[in-house]
């Protein structure tokens, strides 16, 4: 990175932190610190909701996901707009009427303390681990591509977020989200523009999309029904709906964003704004991956995008074998480049016979590239059994470093940092809220001054920040990070949503039956994850249904046999 890149990066990050601390100064009680005095306007609520969900994993991993697997991942979000409408109608009015700090306060009013605490612990377990992943993702990739020390990178990102989140609380989170999302939208738009701009003369955006379609990357809709298929329209609409319903309706990191709004109408508008914008935004981010795939048909593409691993190979006894594989890869790429030009010209002239010929060659030679890549990763494993052989998360940032001019590199890296900071700050604020309100204030220190709870909230925020840094320091290699973080959420969200659905819809069911049903359900979900091939998105549906079914069963047994 040049001095200009460093200036853009540091100026952007420090400016965001300073602005958030300035705008949120003066918090004197827990209401102000954890809920921002309910003064956040709807558009900031909407941006903050999107920012909380859109971590660095989204912007690093999603383009690589589309590069390798096409656009079908976008189906994962199809159930989200429907979930936003349901939450706006049924969930938000209850939270607003009860004036809660956390979503789980409602559960004690409806059930009992143990159900509230258990649900809070499920959230704290899932979100605490996820916060480590959202910090680990950019640190891992930046350290590998830029040679930065991963531990120092973790500390740098985590330290900045802890600083302004502890200082400003919920307001600091919301105000910094506005700035962070602005940088992210600008940066990602520029990245997309530059991909198209750097394509060969005579090949434009429309040509790239058509070519991506011919090569199987514009696979937006998959109508097949298969429980083991991770991404089809049914898993997206049904499993994605239940995941979004649980995430946005019961996860404190999201609930805390819209309960901070000025009133019920502002909360609803912010949530619906997210529902309308999220799918197009995710579509565009994935489209960057398709454009990159087309870009690398004409430009030299690395055989493996994580140069940290390839450099280790070049310095090892396996270098001769690696060079042989590289030579075969470069020769195949030259032939593919010729075919890519031929395919584009055939599409432009409408020559269907030539289109089919070039298309078949590119599809077949893509399989040959994968064989060469498998040979390379096998070498990496022989050289280092701990080598990271999945480079999906490195594809987008490798393009940024190799092809973009200085200044823009700094801006795009600032996008990665900003995305990590925005999700991390919301997570820390939510973790602190849940810990203080649902556990500390309810079970340990029931009567204390506002000053005491404010101080405890700040200390808890800092401790959760340190915990996230600790998880990031010891995180293992996880493949596609955008998938990994959603798998982690799906292990818990179905159970949590089931508890809330029982609370909202089944008034005769008791807290004890729901509590035990949730424990059994969570055990079954974990069993399905470890011992079946069922796609993780379905865990959200199954978890919700099982909690309801077991609650009814246990409630019947309790009443029939007079069990407590």
Buried (B, 14 or more C-beta within 10 A) or exposed (E): BEEBBBEBBEEBBEBBBEBBBEBBEEBEBBBBBBBBBBBBEBEBBBBBBBBBBBBBBBBBBBBBBBBBBBBBBBBBBBBBBBBBEBBBEBBBEBBBEEEBBBBBBBBBEBBBEBBBBBBBBBBBEBBBBBBBBBBBBBBBBBBBBBEBEBEEBBBBBBEBBBBBBBBBBBBBBBBBBBBBBEBBBEBBEBBBEBBBEEBBEEBEBEBBBBBBBBBBBBBBEBEEEEBEBBBBBBBBBBBBBBBBBBBBBBBBBBBBBBBBBBEBEBBBBBBBBBBEBBBEBBBBBBBBBBBBBBBBBBBEBBBBBBBBBBEBBEEBEBBEBBEEBBEBBEEBBEEBBEBBBBBBBBBEEEBEEBBEBBBEBBEEBBEBBEEBBEBBBBBBEBBBEEBBBBBBBBBBBBBBBBBBEEEBBBBBBBBBBBBBBBBBBBBBBBBBBBBBBBBBBBEEEEEBEEEEBBBBBBEBBBBBBEBBBBBBBEBEEBBBBBBBBBBBBBBBBBBBBBBBBBBBEBEEBBBBBBBBBBEBBBEBBBEBBEEEEBBBBBBBBBBBBBBBEBBBBBBEEBEEEEEE
